[in-house]
Structure formats: C-alpha cells, structure tokens
Amino acid sequence: MLKKSPIKSKTQAMVDKMLTEKYKDKVLFPEKLKWAKEHVQGRDINKEIEEALKKEKITKA
Amino acid sequence: MNLERYDTKVTEDALTFEFTSIGPKGEIHKIVVYQHIEGNIFNLAFGDLNGEIRSIDDLIVSDNKDTEKVLATVASTIFDFFSVYSGTLVLAKGSTHSRTRLYRRYLTIFLEYIDQEFLLFGELDEEIERFESGKDYTAFYISKKIK
C-alpha cells in the first residue's frame, strides 16, 4: 500500500494546478512505461533490494 | 543539495515536473515523470518538451551546455517525489546505453549528496547490488533511507 503525504509545503517545486490539468489522464512516455513494466515483470524487486542490502552488510562485516 | 539547478513546477500529485533549460540553444522545456509500474515501484522518465512530448531523452541532442544543471534539477525532483511518496522505489534507465552511462557518471558525482538521504542500487545482468562507482550498470534503483 502506497503511503502518500500531502504535497503542500513538502516540495521545493512550485505546485501548479494548470500543469495538473495539462497532464490529466495522459500517459506520458508510453514506451518507457512499457519497458519498465516488462523489466520488473515476474521479479520481486523489493526482495532483490533486500538481498542487495544483506549482501552489502556481509561484505562490509 | 547545493548544486545549481533550475526552478521546477509540479503537478498536484507530485508525479510530473517541468522546467526550462536555458543555454546557447535557447530555452528547452524539460519534463520529468514518475510512472507507477506496480506496487511501490515507479519509473523515472525524462525528456524534452517541444510542443509535444518526445520520447527521446538525449541531452547530447539538446546540447544546451548545462548537463550538470539539468541533471541536478532532475535529481532535485527525486527529493520532492520521495517527500510525498515514502516507502517507494524508483527505477531509472537511460534511453540508450550511452545515456545510462552518463546517468552513472553523474550519479557518481552526486553520490555524496544522494547517500545522505537515499539508498542507490545498480543493476547488472538483472542482478541488483548497492551502487559502486565505475561499474557499467544497465539500470538504477533509488529508495529513501529510513531514519
């Protein structure tokens, strides 16, 4: 479950309602999105990240 | 991060950012998008905006003599993204091998800053490891450190 905080005062960028409207319901960079979905498909990336951290701890110990 | 960067605008969902690169080739509008892939994983996509959204994120083509400032600006959006979407993981890959290498070079330059707040990982042959300078990674993952 994604945890989303309120954006106001959280970002350095200026929140722009017009930008929200401009990109509303638009799929940007569809080919990149397709690549990314295929790249993680069938993998447990979070588990791989955990393993990478474990491996780092072992290597540093 | 104290590196020079451009001012950015962001959508209310903190997923789409715009800024303008200014250099010898004039003003080039840039867009940074965090695309939800699945679960807590997002993909970072970045490119030029010339009337319509281009799929090519090639700074060499833009060549506005401000690569470091542009990439520092993209990096600043990561701070903004994670300030809203905690517990997520961001995947980043260039559109070409040379583009990915350029990202790696700048990630190495920014590593000191990145390391303070984030965990950076590199992927080689579909194997993810903690980022190390000098390795020819094909993709990168970034998560925020839990303090």
Backbone of each chain as ProteinMPNN parsed JSONL, in Angstrom:
{"seq_chain_A": "MLKKSPIKSKTQAMVDKMLTEKYKDKVLFPEKLKWAKEHVQGRDINKEIEEALKKEKITKA", "coords_chain_A": {"N_chain_A": [[0.852, -1.204, 0.0], [0.647, 2.115, -0.953], [2.055, 4.927, 0.633], [1.031, 8.082, 0.834], [1.942, 11.405, 1.274], [0.562, 14.661, 2.093], [0.972, 17.054, -0.499], [1.387, 19.806, -0.247], [3.648, 22.225, 0.864], [5.587, 20.353, 0.999], [7.262, 20.028, -1.133], [10.039, 21.288, -3.103], [9.582, 22.231, -5.54], [7.273, 24.272, -7.427], [3.908, 23.909, -6.903], [1.573, 23.413, -9.415], [-1.516, 24.019, -10.612], [-2.428, 24.261, -13.195], [-0.65, 22.753, -14.595], [-1.315, 20.283, -13.657], [-3.82, 19.967, -14.843], [-3.027, 20.031, -17.502], [-1.679, 17.6, -17.861], [-3.492, 15.738, -17.097], [-4.922, 12.555, -17.085], [-3.25, 11.743, -19.146], [-1.027, 9.522, -20.715], [2.236, 9.57, -20.326], [5.331, 9.202, -22.052], [4.876, 6.463, -23.115], [6.262, 4.257, -24.162], [8.432, 3.981, -22.506], [7.227, 3.398, -20.132], [6.141, 0.934, -20.783], [8.496, -0.526, -21.206], [9.552, -0.437, -18.589], [7.615, -1.815, -17.126], [7.807, -4.331, -18.263], [10.377, -4.888, -17.551], [10.352, -5.318, -14.796], [8.584, -7.329, -14.538], [7.502, -10.433, -13.283], [9.455, -10.471, -11.398], [10.663, -10.053, -8.043], [11.265, -7.207, -7.018], [11.565, -5.741, -4.663], [12.412, -7.682, -2.909], [14.817, -8.359, -4.088], [16.209, -6.022, -3.682], [16.363, -6.019, -0.898], [17.997, -8.259, -0.598], [20.317, -7.299, -1.803], [21.054, -5.37, 0.043], [21.535, -6.967, 2.261], [23.676, -8.442, 1.31], [25.552, -6.445, 1.045], [25.972, -5.759, 3.712], [27.124, -8.105, 4.68], [29.465, -8.177, 3.138], [30.737, -5.88, 4.073], [31.145, -6.502, 6.7]], "CA_chain_A": [[0.0, 0.0, 0.0], [1.457, 3.321, -1.031], [1.776, 5.936, 1.647], [1.202, 9.374, 0.183], [1.793, 12.552, 2.172], [0.058, 15.835, 1.378], [2.062, 17.69, -1.248], [1.612, 21.199, 0.14], [4.818, 22.541, 1.687], [6.508, 19.217, 1.016], [8.168, 20.034, -2.28], [10.755, 22.517, -3.453], [8.956, 22.661, -6.785], [6.023, 25.01, -7.259], [2.746, 23.118, -7.311], [0.893, 24.164, -10.467], [-2.8, 23.396, -10.961], [-2.539, 24.223, -14.659], [0.154, 21.606, -15.022], [-2.145, 19.112, -13.337], [-4.838, 19.881, -15.904], [-2.33, 19.753, -18.758], [-1.282, 16.196, -17.975], [-4.545, 14.886, -16.549], [-5.32, 11.376, -17.885], [-2.342, 11.493, -20.27], [0.059, 8.572, -20.452], [3.468, 10.154, -20.859], [6.386, 8.235, -22.349], [4.296, 5.112, -23.037], [7.234, 3.183, -24.462], [9.267, 3.803, -21.309], [6.377, 2.722, -19.157], [6.063, -0.457, -21.245], [9.793, -1.139, -20.901], [9.698, -0.579, -17.136], [6.716, -2.892, -16.671], [8.395, -5.606, -18.709], [11.644, -5.079, -16.83], [10.126, -5.825, -13.43], [7.608, -8.417, -14.603], [7.956, -11.741, -12.814], [10.538, -10.327, -10.428], [10.314, -9.417, -6.776], [12.317, -6.189, -6.932], [11.791, -5.377, -3.259], [13.213, -8.759, -2.313], [16.166, -8.221, -4.663], [16.816, -4.877, -2.986], [16.686, -6.522, 0.45], [19.153, -9.152, -0.753], [21.476, -6.443, -2.087], [21.455, -4.742, 1.316], [22.117, -8.03, 3.102], [24.989, -8.769, 0.741], [26.45, -5.335, 1.373], [26.317, -5.881, 5.148], [28.052, -9.243, 4.802], [30.735, -7.768, 2.536], [31.372, -4.861, 4.918], [31.426, -7.05, 8.05]], "C_chain_A": [[0.882, 1.247, 0.0], [1.044, 4.315, 0.047], [2.058, 7.292, 1.017], [0.961, 10.501, 1.182], [1.203, 13.714, 1.396], [1.202, 16.587, 0.71], [2.395, 19.1, -0.749], [2.753, 21.329, 1.136], [5.821, 21.392, 1.759], [7.584, 19.35, -0.064], [8.875, 21.373, -2.452], [10.148, 23.1, -4.726], [7.648, 23.387, -6.493], [4.856, 24.16, -7.771], [1.883, 23.954, -8.255], [-0.374, 23.431, -10.917], [-2.965, 23.267, -12.474], [-1.753, 23.052, -15.247], [-0.621, 20.302, -14.767], [-3.167, 18.894, -14.443], [-4.21, 19.456, -17.237], [-2.051, 18.261, -18.945], [-2.335, 15.213, -17.453], [-4.912, 13.785, -17.551], [-4.419, 11.132, -19.106], [-1.274, 10.483, -19.86], [1.308, 9.128, -21.131], [4.523, 9.068, -21.046], [5.868, 6.792, -22.307], [5.293, 3.989, -23.294], [8.161, 2.923, -23.274], [8.494, 3.063, -20.217], [6.294, 1.229, -19.491], [7.368, -1.188, -20.901], [9.909, -1.425, -19.407], [8.833, -1.723, -16.608], [7.281, -4.251, -17.051], [9.656, -5.936, -17.904], [11.43, -5.69, -15.441], [9.183, -7.023, -13.396], [8.222, -9.753, -14.143], [9.102, -11.685, -11.819], [9.996, -9.727, -9.134], [11.434, -8.403, -6.479], [12.613, -5.814, -5.476], [12.659, -6.425, -2.552], [14.661, -8.671, -2.816], [16.927, -7.077, -3.988], [17.246, -5.292, -1.575], [17.945, -7.388, 0.408], [20.429, -8.345, -0.997], [21.986, -5.778, -0.81], [22.104, -5.758, 2.247], [23.536, -8.345, 2.643], [26.009, -7.69, 1.08], [26.92, -5.429, 2.832], [27.337, -6.989, 5.368], [29.436, -8.851, 4.296], [31.494, -6.792, 3.438], [31.809, -5.404, 6.267], [32.828, -7.663, 8.122]], "O_chain_A": [[1.755, 1.403, 0.854], [-0.138, 4.514, 0.328], [3.205, 7.607, 0.702], [-0.074, 10.553, 1.846], [1.323, 13.762, 0.172], [2.277, 16.736, 1.292], [3.545, 19.534, -0.82], [2.801, 20.612, 2.136], [6.797, 21.463, 2.506], [8.691, 18.834, 0.092], [8.397, 22.422, -2.022], [10.197, 24.308, -4.956], [7.003, 23.161, -5.469], [4.835, 23.75, -8.931], [1.508, 25.079, -7.924], [-0.305, 22.363, -11.525], [-3.555, 22.308, -12.973], [-2.141, 22.454, -16.25], [-0.576, 19.362, -15.56], [-3.355, 17.775, -14.918], [-4.765, 18.652, -17.985], [-2.172, 17.729, -20.048], [-2.092, 14.009, -17.38], [-5.179, 14.061, -18.72], [-4.8, 10.385, -20.006], [-0.692, 10.587, -18.781], [1.41, 9.146, -22.358], [4.585, 8.119, -20.265], [6.379, 5.982, -21.533], [5.185, 2.906, -22.719], [8.617, 1.799, -23.061], [9.035, 2.228, -19.492], [6.366, 0.376, -18.606], [7.355, -2.303, -20.381], [10.314, -2.515, -19.005], [9.263, -2.499, -15.755], [7.241, -5.199, -16.266], [9.952, -7.097, -17.62], [12.245, -6.487, -14.976], [9.006, -7.654, -12.354], [9.313, -10.133, -14.567], [9.657, -12.716, -11.438], [9.007, -8.995, -9.134], [12.405, -8.707, -5.787], [13.766, -5.597, -5.105], [13.511, -6.103, -1.723], [15.606, -8.885, -2.056], [18.134, -7.164, -3.759], [18.342, -4.962, -1.121], [18.832, -7.269, 1.254], [21.489, -8.669, -0.462], [23.192, -5.64, -0.608], [23.085, -5.461, 2.93], [24.458, -8.494, 3.444], [27.171, -7.978, 1.364], [28.091, -5.211, 3.142], [28.287, -6.836, 6.136], [30.448, -9.146, 4.93], [32.718, -6.858, 3.558], [32.711, -4.863, 6.907], [33.229, -8.166, 9.171]]}, "seq_chain_B": "MNLERYDTKVTEDALTFEFTSIGPKGEIHKIVVYQHIEGNIFNLAFGDLNGEIRSIDDLIVSDNKDTEKVLATVASTIFDFFSVYSGTLVLAKGSTHSRTRLYRRYLTIFLEYIDQEFLLFGELDEEIERFESGKDYTAFYISKKIK", "coords_chain_B": {"N_chain_B": [[20.713, 19.588, -1.431], [23.233, 21.45, -2.852], [23.862, 22.12, -5.429], [23.766, 23.972, -8.481], [20.596, 24.541, -9.915], [17.601, 24.374, -11.96], [14.471, 26.159, -11.54], [11.514, 24.421, -10.713], [8.269, 23.224, -11.761], [5.408, 21.515, -10.552], [2.952, 18.905, -10.814], [-0.169, 18.48, -9.022], [-0.25, 15.945, -7.962], [2.346, 15.346, -7.563], [3.841, 13.94, -9.456], [4.599, 14.692, -11.986], [6.917, 16.822, -13.416], [8.054, 20.001, -14.572], [10.544, 21.955, -16.19], [12.708, 24.607, -17.4], [15.4, 24.557, -19.512], [18.12, 26.694, -20.025], [20.237, 28.004, -22.402], [22.92, 28.165, -24.896], [21.442, 27.232, -27.049], [19.031, 28.295, -26.69], [15.791, 28.259, -25.074], [14.88, 25.26, -23.638], [12.322, 23.132, -23.014], [11.783, 20.929, -20.387], [10.742, 17.741, -19.152], [9.922, 15.738, -16.37], [8.91, 12.638, -15.34], [7.28, 10.549, -13.036], [6.455, 7.346, -13.244], [3.966, 5.119, -12.36], [4.614, 1.762, -11.835], [4.206, -0.87, -10.649], [2.891, -2.02, -7.516], [4.958, -0.68, -5.088], [6.684, 0.477, -6.83], [8.152, 2.817, -9.038], [8.82, 4.333, -12.224], [11.34, 6.438, -13.473], [11.045, 8.815, -15.884], [12.318, 10.916, -18.426], [12.582, 13.8, -20.431], [12.618, 15.946, -23.393], [10.461, 18.695, -24.088], [8.944, 19.679, -26.769], [6.65, 21.286, -27.932], [5.206, 18.86, -28.431], [5.318, 15.848, -26.471], [8.377, 14.365, -26.421], [9.913, 11.207, -26.906], [12.53, 10.842, -26.699], [15.229, 11.055, -24.609], [17.632, 12.63, -24.788], [20.407, 14.211, -23.916], [22.611, 14.949, -25.316], [21.696, 15.549, -27.841], [20.113, 17.738, -27.175], [22.081, 19.439, -26.089], [22.616, 21.865, -24.589], [24.578, 22.95, -23.14], [24.404, 22.676, -20.382], [24.339, 20.372, -18.903], [25.003, 19.361, -16.296], [23.544, 21.044, -14.626], [20.962, 20.517, -15.505], [20.712, 17.768, -14.877], [21.066, 17.926, -12.129], [18.767, 19.244, -11.506], [16.847, 17.362, -12.233], [17.548, 15.466, -10.338], [16.785, 16.858, -8.058], [14.06, 16.667, -8.189], [13.653, 14.145, -7.327], [13.93, 14.291, -4.595], [11.645, 15.758, -4.013], [9.677, 14.0, -4.965], [9.984, 11.763, -3.229], [9.359, 12.969, -0.854], [6.692, 13.013, -0.841], [5.849, 10.467, -1.674], [6.567, 8.187, 0.271], [8.433, 5.261, 1.127], [8.647, 4.116, -1.333], [10.088, 2.881, -4.435], [12.329, 3.852, -6.897], [12.897, 3.36, -10.288], [15.398, 3.849, -12.699], [16.555, 4.455, -15.964], [18.527, 5.106, -18.797], [17.646, 6.137, -22.171], [19.319, 5.084, -23.989], [22.357, 3.116, -24.148], [24.597, 4.745, -23.844], [23.423, 6.942, -22.725], [22.574, 5.907, -20.273], [25.074, 5.409, -19.195], [25.959, 8.011, -18.924], [24.192, 8.907, -16.946], [25.113, 7.298, -14.883], [27.651, 8.348, -14.508], [27.062, 10.914, -13.547], [25.533, 10.247, -11.334], [27.515, 9.223, -9.779], [28.996, 11.539, -9.327], [27.086, 12.956, -7.877], [26.842, 11.349, -5.724], [27.704, 11.734, -3.074], [25.808, 13.53, -2.091], [23.451, 12.17, -2.603], [23.754, 9.89, -1.047], [23.336, 10.775, 1.542], [20.624, 10.876, 1.96], [19.413, 8.894, 0.483], [19.199, 5.454, -0.711], [21.126, 3.943, -3.07], [21.056, 1.834, -5.86], [22.509, -0.41, -8.263], [21.975, -2.114, -11.369], [23.063, -5.06, -12.857], [23.118, -7.338, -15.433], [20.498, -8.19, -14.73], [20.82, -8.401, -12.0], [20.659, -6.987, -8.889], [22.523, -4.653, -7.005], [24.193, -2.829, -4.34], [25.007, 0.453, -5.291], [28.061, 1.032, -6.918], [30.811, 3.042, -7.717], [32.032, 3.312, -11.059], [31.13, 0.956, -12.205], [29.465, -0.649, -14.905], [26.508, -0.203, -14.999], [23.181, -1.214, -15.981], [20.78, -0.264, -15.25], [19.187, 1.673, -12.637], [18.217, 1.861, -9.182], [16.446, 3.66, -6.732], [15.906, 4.339, -3.356], [14.417, 5.772, -0.416], [16.258, 6.486, 2.5], [15.502, 5.031, 5.63], [15.036, 6.805, 8.492]], "CA_chain_B": [[21.712, 19.588, -2.49], [23.549, 22.847, -3.129], [24.249, 22.315, -6.817], [22.891, 24.888, -9.212], [19.523, 23.844, -10.631], [16.5, 25.209, -12.454], [13.205, 26.118, -10.803], [10.606, 23.418, -11.285], [6.835, 23.228, -11.46], [4.986, 20.121, -10.37], [1.507, 18.664, -10.745], [-0.638, 18.326, -7.644], [0.038, 14.589, -7.466], [3.816, 15.264, -7.422], [4.371, 12.902, -10.344], [5.077, 15.268, -13.247], [7.639, 18.073, -13.186], [8.537, 20.706, -15.758], [11.475, 23.078, -16.004], [13.231, 25.11, -18.667], [16.858, 24.659, -19.654], [18.469, 27.912, -20.761], [21.626, 27.925, -22.86], [23.195, 28.697, -26.248], [20.404, 26.825, -27.999], [17.773, 28.918, -26.284], [15.046, 27.629, -23.992], [14.412, 23.907, -23.946], [11.433, 22.715, -21.927], [12.056, 19.548, -19.96], [9.702, 17.119, -18.334], [10.322, 14.575, -15.571], [7.675, 11.936, -14.96], [7.376, 9.333, -12.216], [5.382, 6.48, -13.745], [3.71, 3.982, -11.472], [4.757, 0.488, -12.55], [3.414, -1.821, -9.861], [3.182, -1.967, -6.078], [5.612, 0.556, -4.629], [7.757, 0.792, -7.777], [7.908, 3.858, -10.042], [9.874, 4.528, -13.212], [11.646, 7.848, -13.74], [11.2, 9.106, -17.316], [12.78, 12.296, -18.529], [12.788, 14.141, -21.833], [12.371, 17.313, -23.851], [9.091, 19.035, -24.46], [8.956, 20.669, -27.849], [5.297, 21.26, -28.475], [4.657, 17.594, -27.981], [6.266, 15.139, -25.626], [9.262, 13.472, -27.16], [10.31, 10.044, -26.118], [13.989, 10.788, -26.661], [15.775, 11.852, -23.508], [19.03, 12.687, -25.17], [20.994, 15.524, -23.609], [23.6, 15.278, -26.343], [20.92, 16.213, -28.887], [19.766, 19.066, -26.653], [23.375, 20.118, -26.053], [22.427, 23.261, -24.2], [25.744, 23.278, -22.3], [24.003, 22.775, -18.976], [24.02, 18.999, -18.499], [25.06, 19.176, -14.847], [22.421, 21.773, -14.016], [19.744, 19.776, -15.857], [20.642, 16.526, -14.098], [20.874, 18.315, -10.724], [17.339, 19.581, -11.395], [16.139, 16.072, -12.228], [17.817, 14.875, -9.02], [16.003, 17.582, -7.037], [12.67, 16.179, -8.222], [13.627, 12.894, -6.55], [13.67, 14.705, -3.21], [10.223, 16.12, -3.949], [8.868, 12.789, -5.136], [10.021, 10.944, -2.012], [8.727, 13.667, 0.272], [5.26, 12.702, -0.927], [5.672, 9.014, -1.806], [7.567, 7.492, 1.079], [8.359, 3.797, 1.035], [8.616, 3.67, -2.731], [11.348, 2.56, -5.087], [12.321, 4.468, -8.231], [13.748, 2.741, -11.301], [15.844, 4.822, -13.703], [17.414, 3.899, -17.02], [18.576, 5.991, -19.952], [17.032, 5.572, -23.376], [20.383, 4.374, -24.709], [23.435, 2.686, -23.257], [25.456, 5.895, -23.532], [22.648, 7.789, -21.806], [22.645, 5.269, -18.951], [26.441, 5.646, -18.716], [26.017, 9.411, -18.491], [23.499, 8.939, -15.651], [26.008, 6.687, -13.903], [28.725, 9.307, -14.235], [26.534, 11.991, -12.701], [25.149, 9.66, -10.04], [28.777, 9.138, -9.041], [29.302, 12.914, -8.9], [26.1, 13.371, -6.869], [26.72, 10.279, -4.725], [27.871, 12.278, -1.725], [24.527, 14.123, -1.703], [22.429, 11.122, -2.657], [23.998, 8.97, 0.058], [22.849, 11.313, 2.804], [19.17, 10.689, 2.088], [18.875, 7.784, -0.307], [19.961, 4.243, -0.99], [21.243, 3.826, -4.521], [21.397, 0.492, -6.309], [22.749, -0.57, -9.691], [21.598, -3.432, -11.874], [23.953, -5.653, -13.87], [22.588, -8.654, -15.82], [19.305, -8.438, -13.901], [21.176, -8.579, -10.596], [20.714, -5.672, -8.231], [23.5, -4.532, -5.915], [24.414, -1.438, -3.919], [25.739, 1.181, -6.325], [29.504, 1.265, -6.756], [31.346, 3.861, -8.817], [32.858, 2.649, -12.062], [30.511, -0.244, -12.771], [28.662, -0.315, -16.079], [25.138, -0.644, -14.705], [22.193, -1.034, -17.054], [19.64, 0.463, -14.663], [19.419, 2.103, -11.259], [17.056, 1.937, -8.291], [16.666, 4.599, -5.632], [14.886, 4.368, -2.305], [14.778, 6.742, 0.625], [16.718, 5.864, 3.741], [14.588, 5.168, 6.769], [15.844, 7.369, 9.601]], "C_chain_B": [[21.988, 21.029, -2.915], [23.998, 23.11, -4.559], [23.266, 23.259, -7.495], [21.834, 24.092, -9.974], [18.441, 24.83, -11.058], [15.296, 25.117, -11.515], [12.278, 25.134, -11.494], [9.161, 23.693, -10.889], [6.413, 21.772, -11.366], [3.46, 20.022, -10.331], [1.101, 18.383, -9.294], [-0.393, 16.926, -7.065], [1.533, 14.328, -7.308], [4.44, 14.184, -8.296], [4.964, 13.464, -11.643], [5.675, 16.651, -12.978], [8.021, 18.692, -14.529], [9.562, 21.758, -15.348], [12.041, 23.467, -17.355], [14.744, 25.244, -18.602], [17.16, 25.898, -20.488], [19.956, 27.87, -21.115], [21.778, 28.478, -24.262], [22.124, 28.333, -27.274], [19.03, 27.368, -27.622], [17.116, 28.176, -25.131], [14.568, 26.254, -24.433], [13.589, 23.434, -22.751], [11.622, 21.226, -21.644], [10.915, 19.031, -19.1], [10.292, 15.901, -17.62], [9.032, 13.921, -15.083], [8.003, 10.714, -14.113], [6.17, 8.474, -12.566], [5.19, 5.303, -12.796], [3.781, 2.693, -12.272], [3.89, -0.576, -11.891], [3.813, -1.691, -8.403], [3.78, -0.63, -5.681], [6.699, 1.016, -5.606], [7.311, 1.8, -8.841], [9.091, 3.906, -11.009], [10.083, 6.023, -13.438], [11.868, 8.011, -15.247], [11.465, 10.599, -17.469], [13.02, 12.636, -19.993], [12.522, 15.607, -22.128], [10.917, 17.483, -24.234], [9.149, 20.088, -25.554], [7.607, 20.651, -28.551], [4.603, 19.977, -28.084], [5.736, 16.859, -27.195], [7.089, 14.174, -26.462], [9.693, 12.322, -26.269], [11.826, 9.963, -25.974], [14.499, 11.665, -25.527], [17.274, 11.999, -23.722], [19.609, 14.082, -24.958], [22.02, 15.934, -24.66], [22.908, 15.998, -27.502], [20.551, 17.624, -28.425], [21.009, 19.956, -26.64], [23.265, 21.6, -25.712], [23.485, 23.711, -23.19], [25.39, 23.425, -20.814], [23.646, 21.398, -18.402], [23.976, 18.831, -16.982], [23.875, 19.848, -14.152], [21.099, 21.038, -14.286], [19.617, 18.522, -14.991], [20.492, 16.812, -12.595], [19.402, 18.657, -10.488], [16.502, 18.304, -11.353], [16.31, 15.414, -10.85], [16.985, 15.554, -7.929], [14.552, 17.109, -7.023], [12.537, 14.875, -7.433], [13.335, 13.209, -5.079], [12.179, 15.012, -3.034], [9.334, 14.889, -4.04], [8.816, 11.993, -3.827], [9.409, 11.648, -0.804], [7.227, 13.407, 0.294], [5.028, 11.183, -0.922], [6.766, 8.283, -1.022], [7.386, 5.977, 0.907], [8.316, 3.264, -0.382], [10.042, 3.424, -3.239], [11.282, 3.132, -6.498], [13.352, 3.781, -9.125], [14.135, 3.82, -12.315], [16.78, 4.153, -14.695], [17.394, 4.893, -18.178], [17.964, 5.321, -21.168], [18.049, 4.819, -24.234], [21.454, 3.98, -23.698], [24.313, 3.878, -22.862], [24.752, 6.853, -22.575], [22.71, 7.221, -20.381], [24.035, 5.484, -18.347], [26.597, 7.078, -18.201], [25.341, 9.559, -17.129], [24.431, 8.415, -14.564], [27.107, 7.662, -13.495], [28.234, 10.405, -13.285], [26.044, 11.47, -11.354], [26.38, 9.541, -9.157], [29.158, 10.512, -8.499], [28.374, 13.332, -7.748], [26.047, 12.42, -5.669], [26.8, 10.778, -3.282], [26.543, 12.842, -1.198], [23.454, 13.044, -1.591], [22.518, 10.233, -1.419], [23.461, 9.464, 1.404], [21.382, 10.958, 3.041], [18.66, 9.393, 1.472], [19.797, 6.584, -0.362], [19.956, 4.074, -2.5], [21.724, 2.42, -4.883], [21.65, 0.504, -7.81], [22.35, -1.968, -10.11], [22.541, -3.851, -12.999], [23.42, -7.04, -14.177], [21.432, -9.094, -14.914], [19.648, -8.786, -12.455], [21.385, -7.207, -9.969], [21.736, -5.698, -7.1], [23.589, -3.068, -5.492], [25.333, -0.778, -4.94], [27.215, 1.336, -5.95], [29.982, 2.059, -7.956], [32.128, 2.983, -9.791], [32.266, 1.399, -12.678], [29.513, 0.144, -13.859], [27.218, -0.815, -15.921], [24.194, -0.36, -15.871], [20.953, -0.291, -16.555], [19.969, 0.779, -13.204], [18.104, 2.08, -10.477], [17.419, 2.873, -7.142], [15.536, 4.442, -4.624], [15.354, 5.334, -1.228], [15.21, 6.0, 1.878], [15.68, 6.057, 4.829], [15.423, 5.645, 7.951], [15.135, 7.19, 10.919]], "O_chain_B": [[21.065, 21.748, -3.298], [24.464, 24.206, -4.87], [22.093, 23.331, -7.13], [22.149, 23.084, -10.606], [18.38, 25.962, -10.578], [15.124, 24.134, -10.795], [12.266, 25.034, -12.721], [8.87, 24.294, -9.854], [6.989, 20.904, -12.02], [2.775, 20.938, -9.874], [1.947, 18.083, -8.451], [-0.336, 16.744, -5.849], [1.94, 13.219, -6.96], [5.447, 13.583, -7.924], [5.74, 12.787, -12.317], [5.031, 17.525, -12.397], [8.278, 17.981, -15.501], [9.451, 22.37, -14.286], [11.874, 22.746, -18.339], [15.29, 25.949, -17.753], [16.538, 26.127, -21.526], [20.814, 27.721, -20.245], [20.895, 29.17, -24.767], [21.929, 29.051, -28.254], [18.007, 26.951, -28.165], [17.79, 27.545, -24.317], [13.929, 26.11, -25.475], [14.089, 23.346, -21.629], [11.619, 20.393, -22.55], [10.225, 19.79, -18.419], [11.061, 15.136, -18.202], [8.175, 14.576, -14.489], [8.901, 9.94, -14.444], [5.03, 8.808, -12.243], [6.137, 4.586, -12.474], [3.086, 2.545, -13.276], [2.962, -1.11, -12.5], [4.937, -1.299, -8.091], [3.184, 0.423, -5.91], [7.538, 1.846, -5.255], [6.252, 1.661, -9.453], [10.217, 3.561, -10.65], [9.122, 6.779, -13.577], [12.781, 7.408, -15.812], [10.914, 11.427, -16.743], [13.606, 11.836, -20.722], [12.24, 16.4, -21.229], [10.242, 16.54, -24.645], [9.381, 21.265, -25.277], [7.454, 20.071, -29.626], [3.533, 20.001, -27.476], [6.914, 17.21, -27.252], [6.554, 13.283, -27.122], [9.817, 12.455, -25.051], [12.347, 9.131, -25.23], [14.235, 12.866, -25.489], [18.076, 11.535, -22.911], [19.335, 15.008, -25.721], [22.267, 17.122, -24.867], [23.46, 16.937, -28.075], [20.662, 18.585, -29.187], [20.98, 21.087, -27.124], [23.75, 22.465, -26.441], [23.315, 24.707, -22.486], [26.009, 24.206, -20.092], [22.776, 21.273, -17.54], [23.041, 18.24, -16.442], [23.286, 19.298, -13.221], [20.236, 20.95, -13.413], [18.552, 18.245, -14.439], [19.867, 16.034, -11.874], [18.858, 18.397, -9.415], [15.576, 18.176, -10.551], [15.361, 14.88, -10.277], [16.535, 14.899, -6.988], [13.891, 17.142, -5.985], [11.462, 14.542, -6.936], [12.592, 12.489, -4.411], [11.545, 14.597, -2.064], [8.365, 14.749, -3.294], [7.741, 11.599, -3.375], [8.992, 10.998, 0.155], [6.575, 13.564, 1.327], [4.125, 10.686, -0.249], [7.757, 7.826, -1.59], [6.298, 5.502, 0.58], [7.989, 2.099, -0.607], [11.034, 3.717, -2.571], [10.302, 2.924, -7.213], [14.52, 3.642, -8.761], [13.291, 4.61, -12.738], [17.672, 3.392, -14.322], [16.347, 5.457, -18.496], [17.785, 4.104, -21.202], [17.681, 4.019, -25.094], [21.459, 4.441, -22.556], [24.72, 4.01, -21.708], [25.384, 7.489, -21.731], [22.877, 7.963, -19.413], [24.168, 5.711, -17.145], [27.264, 7.33, -17.197], [25.855, 10.257, -16.255], [24.535, 8.99, -13.48], [27.451, 7.79, -12.32], [28.927, 10.769, -12.334], [26.13, 12.171, -10.346], [26.308, 9.731, -7.943], [29.588, 10.637, -7.353], [28.802, 13.966, -6.784], [25.303, 12.653, -4.717], [26.076, 10.316, -2.4], [26.196, 12.663, -0.031], [22.67, 13.003, -0.643], [21.505, 9.871, -0.822], [23.169, 8.666, 2.293], [20.955, 10.764, 4.18], [17.625, 8.861, 1.873], [20.996, 6.675, -0.1], [18.897, 4.063, -3.129], [22.668, 1.894, -4.293], [21.084, 1.317, -8.54], [22.382, -2.899, -9.305], [22.781, -3.108, -13.95], [23.28, -7.852, -13.263], [21.406, -10.216, -14.407], [18.841, -9.404, -11.761], [22.171, -6.389, -10.447], [21.799, -6.657, -6.331], [23.117, -2.179, -6.201], [26.31, -1.374, -5.393], [27.561, 1.715, -4.831], [29.596, 1.772, -9.089], [32.798, 2.032, -9.389], [32.858, 0.833, -13.597], [28.808, 1.146, -13.74], [26.78, -1.728, -16.621], [24.377, 0.589, -16.633], [20.177, 0.243, -17.348], [20.902, 0.224, -12.624], [17.025, 2.257, -11.043], [18.548, 2.874, -6.651], [14.361, 4.415, -4.988], [16.536, 5.667, -1.142], [14.597, 5.006, 2.267], [15.058, 7.114, 4.935], [16.382, 4.991, 8.36], [15.653, 7.598, 11.959]]}, "name": "protein", "num_of_chains": 2, "seq": "MLKKSPIKSKTQAMVDKMLTEKYKDKVLFPEKLKWAKEHVQGRDINKEIEEALKKEKITKAMNLERYDTKVTEDALTFEFTSIGPKGEIHKIVVYQHIEGNIFNLAFGDLNGEIRSIDDLIVSDNKDTEKVLATVASTIFDFFSVYSGTLVLAKGSTHSRTRLYRRYLTIFLEYIDQEFLLFGELDEEIERFESGKDYTAFYISKKIK"}
